[in-house]
C-alpha cells in the first residue's frame, strides 16, 4: 500500500523508499488511521523518523532494513573474550 511509504536518505548517500504499511493500524501506529497524521512526519535532532512525541521509528533501524546490514555482536554476547 503506497500510502505508508517514505523516502529516506542518509549521510552516506544511501536513499530508498521505505514501506511502513506493516505497522499501520497497530498499537501507537493507529495514529496513522487518519491519513493526515502520516503526512506529518519529520526527523528529530537524534535522527528518528517521528510523527509526534510518542510515535517515532529509529532512523538507524530503518537504515539497517534498507541496506540489509546488521549490527556486529559484541564479543561478550557471543561468549568470547
MDTraj code that builds the backbone (N, CA, C; nanometers):
import mdtraj as md
import numpy as np

residues = "UNK UNK UNK UNK UNK UNK UNK UNK UNK UNK UNK UNK UNK UNK UNK UNK UNK UNK UNK UNK UNK UNK UNK UNK UNK UNK UNK UNK UNK UNK UNK UNK UNK UNK UNK UNK UNK UNK UNK UNK UNK UNK UNK UNK UNK UNK UNK UNK UNK UNK UNK UNK UNK UNK UNK UNK UNK UNK UNK UNK UNK UNK UNK UNK UNK UNK UNK UNK UNK UNK UNK UNK UNK UNK UNK UNK UNK UNK UNK UNK UNK".split()
xyz = np.array([
    [0.0846, -0.1175, 0.0000],
    [0.0000, 0.0000, 0.0000],
    [0.0893, 0.1240, 0.0000],
    [0.0858, 0.2029, -0.1051],
    [0.1755, 0.3165, -0.1240],
    [0.1528, 0.4285, -0.0236],
    [0.0384, 0.4305, 0.0431],
    [0.0117, 0.5437, 0.1317],
    [0.0965, 0.5436, 0.2583],
    [0.1660, 0.4363, 0.2877],
    [0.2529, 0.4314, 0.4057],
    [0.4000, 0.4198, 0.3654],
    [0.4379, 0.4889, 0.2597],
    [0.5755, 0.4855, 0.2119],
    [0.6424, 0.6201, 0.2340],
    [0.7710, 0.6137, 0.2708],
    [0.8533, 0.7325, 0.2891],
    [0.9819, 0.7170, 0.2094],
    [1.0383, 0.8255, 0.1692],
    [1.1704, 0.8257, 0.1067],
    [1.2695, 0.8641, 0.2156],
    [1.3649, 0.7777, 0.2451],
    [1.4637, 0.8019, 0.3498],
    [1.6003, 0.8234, 0.2858],
    [1.6742, 0.9208, 0.3363],
    [1.8084, 0.9481, 0.2871],
    [1.9052, 0.9615, 0.4028],
    [2.0271, 0.9152, 0.3821],
    [2.1282, 0.9138, 0.4884],
    [2.2562, 0.9818, 0.4424],
    [2.3378, 1.0219, 0.5392],
    [2.4609, 1.0976, 0.5130],
    [2.5585, 1.0246, 0.4214],
    [2.5552, 0.8907, 0.4201],
    [2.6479, 0.8156, 0.3350],
    [2.5996, 0.8042, 0.1910],
    [2.4880, 0.8714, 0.1591],
    [2.4342, 0.8688, 0.0240],
    [2.3273, 0.7635, 0.0020],
    [2.3044, 0.6782, 0.0979],
    [2.2001, 0.5764, 0.0873],
    [2.0636, 0.6439, 0.0858],
    [1.9821, 0.6112, -0.0127],
    [1.8434, 0.6573, -0.0184],
    [1.7566, 0.5413, -0.0635],
    [1.6362, 0.5374, -0.0130],
    [1.5436, 0.4317, -0.0521],
    [1.4036, 0.4682, -0.0089],
    [1.3080, 0.4079, -0.0748],
    [1.1690, 0.4193, -0.0333],
    [1.1424, 0.3095, 0.0687],
    [1.0821, 0.3460, 0.1812],
    [1.0555, 0.2526, 0.2895],
    [0.9054, 0.2346, 0.3030],
    [0.8599, 0.1104, 0.3004],
    [0.7181, 0.0794, 0.3169],
    [0.6919, 0.0458, 0.4630],
    [0.6085, 0.1258, 0.5276],
    [0.5767, 0.1069, 0.6689],
    [0.4348, 0.0525, 0.6885],
    [0.3738, 0.0009, 0.5819],
    [0.2360, -0.0482, 0.5889],
    [0.2195, -0.1579, 0.6938],
    [0.3244, -0.2365, 0.7194],
    [0.3143, -0.3447, 0.8173],
    [0.2924, -0.2921, 0.9598],
    [0.3185, -0.1639, 0.9830],
    [0.2984, -0.1045, 1.1153],
    [0.1626, -0.0358, 1.1285],
    [0.1052, 0.0032, 1.0163],
    [-0.0191, 0.0815, 1.0163],
    [-0.1308, 0.0102, 1.0918],
    [-0.1992, 0.0872, 1.1759],
    [-0.3137, 0.0351, 1.2493],
    [-0.2795, -0.0469, 1.3715],
    [-0.1519, -0.0610, 1.4021],
    [-0.1076, -0.1422, 1.5165],
    [-0.0558, -0.0530, 1.6287],
    [-0.1033, -0.0764, 1.7496],
    [-0.0529, -0.0046, 1.8665],
    [-0.0490, 0.1455, 1.8454],
    [0.0670, 0.2057, 1.8737],
    [0.0798, 0.3506, 1.8617],
    [0.0646, 0.3990, 1.7174],
    [0.0808, 0.3086, 1.6208],
    [0.0705, 0.3469, 1.4804],
    [-0.0743, 0.3577, 1.4330],
    [-0.1715, 0.3376, 1.5236],
    [-0.3115, 0.3657, 1.4918],
    [-0.3291, 0.5138, 1.4600],
    [-0.2345, 0.5942, 1.5053],
    [-0.2345, 0.7370, 1.4740],
    [-0.2477, 0.7588, 1.3236],
    [-0.1903, 0.6693, 1.2460],
    [-0.1918, 0.6834, 1.1003],
    [-0.3269, 0.6511, 1.0385],
    [-0.4222, 0.5980, 1.1173],
    [-0.5548, 0.5680, 1.0627],
    [-0.6164, 0.6925, 0.9995],
    [-0.5831, 0.8083, 1.0538],
    [-0.6180, 0.9350, 0.9907],
    [-0.5004, 0.9676, 0.8989],
    [-0.5195, 0.9543, 0.7706],
    [-0.4118, 0.9723, 0.6728],
    [-0.3361, 1.1030, 0.6864],
    [-0.4017, 1.2070, 0.7372],
    [-0.3347, 1.3352, 0.7575],
    [-0.2210, 1.3221, 0.8573],
    [-0.2370, 1.2355, 0.9559],
    [-0.1336, 1.2185, 1.0575],
    [-0.0062, 1.1579, 0.9997],
    [-0.0182, 1.0637, 0.9064],
    [0.1019, 1.0044, 0.8464],
    [0.1822, 1.1109, 0.7721],
    [0.1141, 1.2053, 0.7128],
    [0.1803, 1.3109, 0.6354],
    [0.2569, 1.4093, 0.7230],
    [0.2367, 1.4063, 0.8539],
    [0.3019, 1.4997, 0.9456],
    [0.4382, 1.4487, 0.9936],
    [0.5029, 1.3709, 0.9148],
    [0.6315, 1.3113, 0.9503],
    [0.7429, 1.4166, 0.9513],
    [0.8395, 1.3964, 1.0397],
    [0.9574, 1.4828, 1.0461],
    [1.0750, 1.3985, 1.0952],
    [1.1918, 1.4594, 1.1005],
    [1.3108, 1.3909, 1.1511],
    [1.3565, 1.4664, 1.2756],
    [1.3765, 1.3927, 1.3849],
    [1.4206, 1.4546, 1.5102],
    [1.5690, 1.4901, 1.5027],
    [1.6160, 1.5669, 1.5997],
    [1.7581, 1.6019, 1.6061],
    [1.8452, 1.4771, 1.6203],
    [1.7918, 1.3722, 1.6816],
    [1.8662, 1.2470, 1.7007],
    [1.8569, 1.1549, 1.5798],
    [1.7819, 1.1952, 1.4763],
    [1.7720, 1.1145, 1.3554],
    [1.6550, 1.0180, 1.3517],
    [1.5643, 1.0293, 1.4485],
    [1.4460, 0.9430, 1.4483],
    [1.3439, 0.9963, 1.3484],
    [1.2720, 0.9062, 1.2856],
    [1.1609, 0.9427, 1.1986],
    [1.0405, 0.9529, 1.2916],
    [0.9790, 1.0720, 1.2997],
    [0.8786, 1.0916, 1.4039],
    [0.7524, 1.1595, 1.3521],
    [0.6459, 1.1324, 1.4233],
    [0.5174, 1.1935, 1.3940],
    [0.4720, 1.2823, 1.5086],
    [0.5075, 1.2463, 1.6301],
    [0.4806, 1.3285, 1.7481],
    [0.5710, 1.2777, 1.8611],
    [0.5477, 1.3248, 1.9826],
    [0.6345, 1.2867, 2.0947],
    [0.6255, 1.1387, 2.1310],
    [0.5168, 1.0725, 2.0945],
    [0.5002, 0.9307, 2.1284],
    [0.5271, 0.8351, 2.0123],
    [0.5198, 0.8842, 1.8901],
    [0.5283, 0.7961, 1.7737],
    [0.6519, 0.8301, 1.6914],
    [0.7497, 0.7389, 1.6973],
    [0.8700, 0.7561, 1.6166],
    [0.9329, 0.6200, 1.5890],
    [1.0174, 0.6185, 1.4880],
    [1.0894, 0.4978, 1.4478],
    [1.2379, 0.5332, 1.4443],
    [1.3202, 0.4462, 1.4948],
    [1.4642, 0.4680, 1.4964],
    [1.5179, 0.4767, 1.3530],
    [1.5828, 0.5882, 1.3229],
    [1.6407, 0.6061, 1.1899],
    [1.7463, 0.5018, 1.1576],
    [1.8226, 0.4590, 1.2591],
    [1.9243, 0.3560, 1.2376],
    [1.8608, 0.2226, 1.2010],
    [1.7491, 0.1913, 1.2637],
    [1.6798, 0.0655, 1.2327],
    [1.6299, 0.0665, 1.0886],
    [1.5813, 0.1791, 1.0430],
    [1.5365, 0.1906, 0.9040],
    [1.6557, 0.1760, 0.8100],
    [1.7685, 0.2364, 0.8454],
    [1.8897, 0.2238, 0.7646],
    [1.9313, 0.0772, 0.7513],
    [1.9304, 0.0046, 0.8616],
    [1.9670, -0.1372, 0.8579],
    [1.8714, -0.2159, 0.7695],
    [1.7444, -0.1830, 0.7756],
    [1.6446, -0.2520, 0.6924],
    [1.6682, -0.2232, 0.5438],
    [1.6975, -0.0976, 0.5132],
    [1.7214, -0.0579, 0.3741],
    [1.8445, -0.1278, 0.3180],
    [1.9523, -0.1283, 0.3951],
    [2.0806, -0.1783, 0.3452],
    [2.0994, -0.3285, 0.3633],
    [2.0207, -0.3883, 0.4521],
    [2.0387, -0.5303, 0.4810],
    [2.1572, -0.5566, 0.5727],
    [2.2149, -0.4502, 0.6250],
    [2.3285, -0.4652, 0.7163],
    [2.2781, -0.5064, 0.8542],
    [2.3690, -0.5574, 0.9350],
    [2.3364, -0.5942, 1.0718],
    [2.4351, -0.5274, 1.1658],
    [2.3991, -0.5205, 1.2904],
    [2.4874, -0.4655, 1.3923],
    [2.5799, -0.5774, 1.4379],
    [2.7114, -0.5539, 1.4343],
    [2.8023, -0.6598, 1.4826],
    [2.7745, -0.6905, 1.6299],
    [2.7774, -0.8155, 1.6641],
    [2.7545, -0.8572, 1.8014],
    [2.8811, -0.8344, 1.8836],
    [2.8681, -0.7760, 2.0019],
    [2.9865, -0.7596, 2.0875],
    [3.0461, -0.8963, 2.1237],
    [3.1756, -0.8994, 2.1483],
    [3.2446, -1.0239, 2.1793],
    [3.1821, -1.0954, 2.2982],
    [3.1439, -1.0209, 2.4016],
    [3.0877, -1.0833, 2.5200],
    [2.9519, -1.1475, 2.4922],
    [2.8760, -1.0940, 2.3994],
    [2.7454, -1.1502, 2.3677],
    [2.7584, -1.2894, 2.3062],
    [2.8705, -1.3143, 2.2393],
    [2.8886, -1.4449, 2.1766],
    [2.9637, -1.5424, 2.2683],
    [2.9973, -1.4955, 2.3881],
    [3.0677, -1.5824, 2.4831],
    [3.2184, -1.5802, 2.4668],
    [3.2703, -1.4952, 2.3809],
    [3.4153, -1.4850, 2.3594],
    [3.4678, -1.3624, 2.4319],
    [3.5887, -1.3742, 2.4817],
    [3.6517, -1.2605, 2.5489],
    [3.7779, -1.2239, 2.4754],
])
top = md.Topology()
chain = top.add_chain()
for i, resn in enumerate(residues, 1):
    res = top.add_residue(resn, chain, resSeq=i)
    for name in ("N", "CA", "C"):
        top.add_atom(name, md.element.get_by_symbol(name[0]), res)
traj = md.Trajectory(xyz[None], top)
